Amino acid sequence: MEAIREIIEGSEPLLLFLVIGIGFLIGQIKIYGFKLGVAGVLFAGLIFGGWCPEGDRPFSIAHQIMQIGLILFVYTVGLTSGSGFFASLKKRGLKFNIALLFSLVIGAAATLIIGLAIDLQTGQIAGVFCGGLTNTPAMAAVTEFMGNSGIGDVTDPAVGYSMTYPFGILGGLLAFQIFAWVYRKPLREEKGKAELAAREKSNLVSASFRITNQKIIDRAIGELEIRQKAGVIISRLRHDGKTSVPTKYSVLHANDIVNVVGTRINIDRAGEYFGERSEDKLEQLGGSITMRRILISRKELSGISIEHLGLDRHFNAQITRLRRADVE
């Protein structure tokens, strides 16, 4: 084992990728339906950090590598959570954030009081608090602050963090398990509703209908609010043998053919709304109307609703599908 340790100690890239690889394998181990996932890498790091025989130096990597890892971690968390962060504030986010802030204040006070009572160093107390919350960026910030200010030992936060991080992970999993057991029936119902909603939001299909419903004849598409009422979008309109891309000002006439896009459930219901199913395949008739898949890469379009883009006015075009995170 000493020879293996010497080989690892002599190569920082080998140490780094060993921790990542072994941590990934640890994260894939399932115990009662739970697995650590990417948190397994942190546990592997704790194991390698504790592998230090008496008289030897502990494993270490360059400070620059630690900073790059932290930057990538925060960046990817922002990418996955940022899109829903501000949207959640508009719903129940304020109530949840107040409850979270209250919990953090109570937890910080309890950690400080108990830490001082058992004579822990200030850096260790901060590390214990960060580890209990599994908050790696906070621990890095405390370490950076102590290193720049010269207050205490810069290794104290990492020591406190490593002692409480496993309990933060395992405690959270245990809490979820208890919650799922106590509320197992409501959870099953909620899971069923979520799966049904996911199915309704995916598997988009297209179909053609002939306009025979007297309630929508000679009325504009915008006036009918078809997207809200029928759950489908009209992508093509055929009137008097001519196929066009409709706008909200387009008027539906008797025996017009419309091609609509929506989920299978809404397509099945759309027959009652429009009139009757048609075998005409407007998307296969050719002509000047074509379909394009376009990747949104312009930053200035981020956060703008489709309605405000005004594609019908500027390009006589219609968005019928939006793919985000592999979901249409």
C-alpha positions as CSV (number, residue, x, y, z in Angstrom):
1,M,0.0,0.0,0.0
2,E,2.9,2.3,0.7
3,A,4.2,1.9,-2.9
4,I,0.7,2.7,-4.3
5,R,0.5,5.8,-2.1
6,E,3.9,7.0,-3.3
7,I,2.8,6.6,-6.9
8,I,-0.5,8.5,-6.3
9,E,1.4,11.2,-4.3
10,G,3.7,11.8,-7.2
11,S,1.0,12.6,-9.7
12,E,-1.7,15.2,-9.0
13,P,-3.7,14.3,-12.2
14,L,-3.7,10.6,-11.1
15,L,-5.0,11.6,-7.7
16,L,-7.7,13.8,-9.1
17,F,-9.0,11.3,-11.6
18,L,-8.8,8.4,-9.1
19,V,-11.0,10.4,-6.7
20,I,-13.4,11.3,-9.5
21,G,-13.6,7.7,-10.9
22,I,-13.9,5.9,-7.5
23,G,-16.4,8.6,-6.3
24,F,-18.5,8.0,-9.4
25,L,-18.6,4.3,-8.8
26,I,-19.5,4.8,-5.1
27,G,-22.3,7.2,-6.2
28,Q,-23.8,4.4,-8.4
29,I,-24.3,2.0,-5.4
30,K,-28.0,1.7,-4.5
31,I,-29.0,1.0,-0.9
32,Y,-32.8,0.7,-0.4
33,G,-33.4,2.6,-3.6
34,F,-31.1,5.5,-2.7
35,K,-27.7,6.3,-4.2
36,L,-25.2,9.1,-3.5
37,G,-24.8,10.2,-7.2
38,V,-22.2,12.9,-7.7
39,A,-21.9,13.2,-3.9
40,G,-20.0,10.0,-4.0
41,V,-17.0,12.0,-5.4
42,L,-16.9,14.1,-2.2
43,F,-17.0,10.9,-0.1
44,A,-14.1,9.5,-2.1
45,G,-12.2,12.8,-1.5
46,L,-12.8,12.4,2.3
47,I,-11.4,8.8,2.1
48,F,-8.3,9.8,0.2
49,G,-7.9,12.9,2.5
50,G,-7.9,10.6,5.6
51,W,-5.4,8.2,4.1
52,C,-2.3,9.6,5.8
53,P,-0.1,7.3,7.8
54,E,1.7,8.8,10.7
55,G,4.8,10.7,9.6
56,D,3.6,11.2,6.0
57,R,2.1,14.3,4.4
58,P,-1.6,14.2,3.5
59,F,-2.6,14.2,-0.2
60,S,-3.0,17.6,-1.7
61,I,-3.7,19.2,-5.1
62,A,-2.8,22.6,-6.4
63,H,-5.0,25.5,-5.3
64,Q,-5.7,26.5,-8.9
65,I,-7.3,23.1,-9.5
66,M,-9.5,23.5,-6.5
67,Q,-10.7,26.9,-7.8
68,I,-11.5,25.5,-11.3
69,G,-13.5,22.7,-9.7
70,L,-15.4,25.1,-7.6
71,I,-16.1,27.4,-10.5
72,L,-17.4,24.5,-12.6
73,F,-19.6,23.3,-9.7
74,V,-21.2,26.7,-9.2
75,Y,-21.6,27.2,-12.9
76,T,-23.4,23.9,-13.6
77,V,-25.7,24.4,-10.6
78,G,-26.6,27.8,-12.0
79,L,-27.4,26.3,-15.4
80,T,-29.6,23.6,-13.9
81,S,-31.4,25.7,-11.3
82,G,-31.3,29.2,-12.7
83,S,-34.1,28.8,-15.2
84,G,-36.6,27.9,-12.5
85,F,-35.3,30.1,-9.7
86,F,-37.0,33.4,-10.6
87,A,-40.1,31.6,-11.8
88,S,-40.5,29.9,-8.4
89,L,-40.3,33.3,-6.7
90,K,-43.5,34.4,-8.5
91,K,-45.4,31.4,-7.1
92,R,-44.6,30.2,-3.6
93,G,-41.0,31.2,-3.6
94,L,-41.3,34.0,-1.1
95,K,-42.9,31.8,1.5
96,F,-40.3,29.1,1.0
97,N,-37.4,31.5,1.1
98,I,-38.6,33.0,4.4
99,A,-38.9,29.5,5.9
100,L,-35.4,28.7,4.6
101,L,-33.9,31.9,6.0
102,F,-35.5,31.2,9.4
103,S,-34.1,27.6,9.4
104,L,-30.6,28.9,8.4
105,V,-30.6,31.5,11.2
106,I,-31.7,28.9,13.8
107,G,-29.1,26.4,12.5
108,A,-26.3,28.9,12.6
109,A,-27.1,30.0,16.1
110,A,-27.3,26.4,17.3
111,T,-24.0,25.5,15.6
112,L,-22.3,28.5,17.2
113,I,-23.6,27.9,20.7
114,I,-22.7,24.2,20.7
115,G,-19.4,24.8,19.0
116,L,-18.3,27.3,21.6
117,A,-19.5,25.0,24.3
118,I,-17.2,22.2,23.2
119,D,-14.3,24.5,22.5
120,L,-14.2,24.2,18.7
121,Q,-12.2,26.8,16.7
122,T,-14.1,29.5,14.8
123,G,-13.1,28.0,11.5
124,Q,-14.2,24.5,12.6
125,I,-17.6,25.8,13.6
126,A,-18.0,27.4,10.2
127,G,-17.0,24.2,8.5
128,V,-19.4,22.2,10.6
129,F,-22.2,24.5,9.6
130,C,-21.3,24.3,5.9
131,G,-20.9,20.5,6.0
132,G,-24.2,20.0,7.8
133,L,-25.9,21.9,4.9
134,T,-23.6,20.1,2.3
135,N,-22.7,23.6,1.0
136,T,-19.3,23.3,-0.7
137,P,-19.1,26.8,-2.1
138,A,-19.7,28.3,1.4
139,M,-16.9,26.2,2.8
140,A,-14.6,27.3,0.0
141,A,-15.6,31.0,0.7
142,V,-14.8,30.6,4.5
143,T,-11.4,29.0,3.7
144,E,-10.6,31.8,1.2
145,F,-11.6,34.4,3.8
146,M,-9.4,32.9,6.5
147,G,-6.5,32.5,4.2
148,N,-6.6,36.2,3.1
149,S,-7.3,37.6,6.6
150,G,-4.8,35.3,8.5
151,I,-7.4,34.4,11.1
152,G,-6.9,30.9,12.5
153,D,-5.8,27.8,10.6
154,V,-7.0,27.6,7.0
155,T,-7.5,23.9,7.3
156,D,-10.1,24.2,10.1
157,P,-13.1,24.7,7.8
158,A,-12.3,21.6,5.8
159,V,-11.9,19.6,9.0
160,G,-15.3,20.6,10.3
161,Y,-16.9,20.2,6.9
162,S,-15.5,16.7,6.5
163,M,-16.9,15.6,9.9
164,T,-20.5,16.8,9.3
165,Y,-20.9,16.4,5.5
166,P,-21.6,12.6,5.6
167,F,-24.3,13.3,8.2
168,G,-25.8,16.1,6.1
169,I,-26.1,13.7,3.1
170,L,-27.3,10.6,5.1
171,G,-29.6,12.7,7.3
172,G,-31.3,14.2,4.3
173,L,-31.8,10.8,2.7
174,L,-33.2,9.4,6.0
175,A,-35.6,12.4,6.3
176,F,-36.9,11.8,2.8
177,Q,-37.3,8.1,3.5
178,I,-39.3,8.8,6.7
179,F,-41.4,11.5,4.8
180,A,-42.1,9.1,2.0
181,W,-43.2,6.3,4.4
182,V,-45.5,8.6,6.4
183,Y,-47.1,10.2,3.3
184,R,-46.8,7.2,1.0
185,K,-50.4,7.4,-0.2
186,P,-50.5,11.1,-1.2
187,L,-47.0,10.6,-2.8
188,R,-48.3,7.8,-5.0
189,E,-51.2,10.0,-6.1
190,E,-48.9,12.9,-6.8
191,K,-46.5,10.7,-8.7
192,G,-49.3,9.4,-10.9
193,K,-50.5,13.0,-11.6
194,A,-47.0,14.1,-12.4
195,E,-46.4,11.1,-14.8
196,L,-49.8,11.9,-16.5
197,A,-48.8,15.5,-16.9
198,A,-45.4,14.6,-18.3
199,R,-47.1,12.3,-20.9
200,E,-49.5,15.1,-21.9
201,K,-46.6,17.5,-22.4
202,S,-44.6,15.1,-24.5
203,N,-45.2,13.0,-27.6
204,L,-46.4,15.8,-29.8
205,V,-48.2,14.8,-32.9
206,S,-49.9,16.5,-35.8
207,A,-53.3,15.9,-37.4
208,S,-55.6,17.5,-40.0
209,F,-59.3,18.6,-39.4
210,R,-62.0,19.9,-41.6
211,I,-63.9,23.0,-40.2
212,T,-67.5,22.0,-39.7
213,N,-68.2,23.3,-36.2
214,Q,-70.7,26.2,-36.7
215,K,-69.4,27.9,-33.5
216,I,-66.0,28.7,-34.9
217,I,-66.9,29.3,-38.6
218,D,-66.2,32.9,-39.8
219,R,-64.2,33.7,-36.7
220,A,-60.6,34.7,-36.4
221,I,-58.1,32.3,-34.8
222,G,-57.0,34.9,-32.2
223,E,-60.6,35.5,-31.2
224,L,-61.2,31.8,-30.6
225,E,-58.1,31.4,-28.3
226,I,-57.5,27.9,-29.7
227,R,-54.3,27.3,-27.8
228,Q,-56.0,27.9,-24.5
229,K,-59.2,26.1,-25.2
230,A,-58.2,23.2,-27.3
231,G,-54.5,22.8,-26.3
232,V,-53.3,22.7,-29.9
233,I,-51.6,25.1,-32.3
234,I,-52.7,25.5,-36.0
235,S,-49.6,25.3,-38.1
236,R,-51.2,25.3,-41.6
237,L,-54.5,26.5,-43.0
238,R,-55.9,25.4,-46.4
239,H,-58.6,27.6,-47.9
240,D,-59.9,27.4,-51.5
241,G,-57.0,25.1,-52.4
242,K,-54.3,27.4,-51.1
243,T,-52.2,26.5,-48.0
244,S,-50.8,29.2,-45.8
245,V,-49.3,29.8,-42.4
246,P,-52.1,31.3,-40.3
247,T,-51.9,34.2,-37.9
248,K,-54.2,35.3,-35.2
249,Y,-56.1,37.4,-37.8
250,S,-56.8,34.4,-40.1
251,V,-60.5,33.6,-40.3
252,L,-61.7,30.0,-40.4
253,H,-64.3,29.3,-43.0
254,A,-66.6,26.3,-43.5
255,N,-64.7,23.2,-45.0
256,D,-61.3,24.8,-44.5
257,I,-58.6,22.2,-43.6
258,V,-56.3,23.0,-40.7
259,N,-53.2,21.1,-39.6
260,V,-52.7,21.2,-35.8
261,V,-49.9,20.2,-33.5
262,G,-50.4,19.0,-29.9
263,T,-50.3,16.1,-27.5
264,R,-52.1,12.9,-28.4
265,I,-54.7,13.5,-25.7
266,N,-55.5,17.0,-27.0
267,I,-55.4,15.9,-30.6
268,D,-58.1,13.3,-29.8
269,R,-60.2,16.0,-28.2
270,A,-59.7,18.5,-31.0
271,G,-62.1,16.7,-33.4
272,E,-65.1,17.9,-31.3
273,Y,-63.7,21.5,-31.4
274,F,-63.0,21.8,-35.2
275,G,-65.5,19.4,-36.7
276,E,-64.2,16.2,-38.3
277,R,-60.9,14.5,-38.9
278,S,-59.4,14.9,-42.4
279,E,-57.1,12.6,-44.3
280,D,-55.4,15.6,-46.1
281,K,-51.7,15.9,-45.1
282,L,-51.0,19.5,-45.5
283,E,-47.4,19.2,-44.4
284,Q,-46.8,16.7,-47.3
285,L,-48.3,18.9,-50.1
286,G,-45.1,20.8,-50.7
287,G,-45.3,24.4,-52.0
288,S,-43.6,27.4,-50.5
289,I,-44.2,26.4,-46.8
290,T,-41.3,24.6,-45.2
291,M,-40.3,23.6,-41.7
292,R,-37.0,24.4,-40.0
293,R,-35.4,23.4,-36.7
294,I,-33.5,26.4,-35.3
295,L,-31.2,26.5,-32.3
296,I,-31.7,29.6,-30.2
297,S,-28.2,31.1,-29.6
298,R,-28.8,34.8,-29.4
299,K,-28.6,36.0,-25.8
300,E,-30.9,38.9,-26.3
301,L,-33.8,36.5,-27.0
302,S,-33.5,34.8,-23.6
303,G,-36.5,35.4,-21.4
304,I,-38.7,36.8,-24.2
305,S,-42.0,35.1,-24.8
306,I,-42.9,33.6,-28.2
307,E,-45.8,36.1,-28.5
308,H,-43.5,39.1,-28.2
309,L,-41.2,37.8,-30.9
310,G,-43.9,38.6,-33.5
311,L,-42.8,35.9,-35.9
312,D,-46.1,36.0,-37.7
313,R,-45.7,39.8,-38.5
314,H,-42.0,39.7,-39.4
315,F,-41.5,36.4,-41.1
316,N,-45.0,34.9,-41.6
317,A,-43.8,32.0,-39.5
318,Q,-45.3,29.9,-36.6
319,I,-43.5,28.1,-33.8
320,T,-45.2,24.7,-33.4
321,R,-42.7,22.9,-31.2
322,L,-40.2,23.9,-28.5
323,R,-37.6,21.5,-27.3
324,R,-36.0,22.1,-23.9
325,A,-34.0,19.5,-22.0
326,D,-35.0,16.8,-24.6
327,V,-38.7,17.4,-23.9
328,E,-41.0,18.8,-26.6
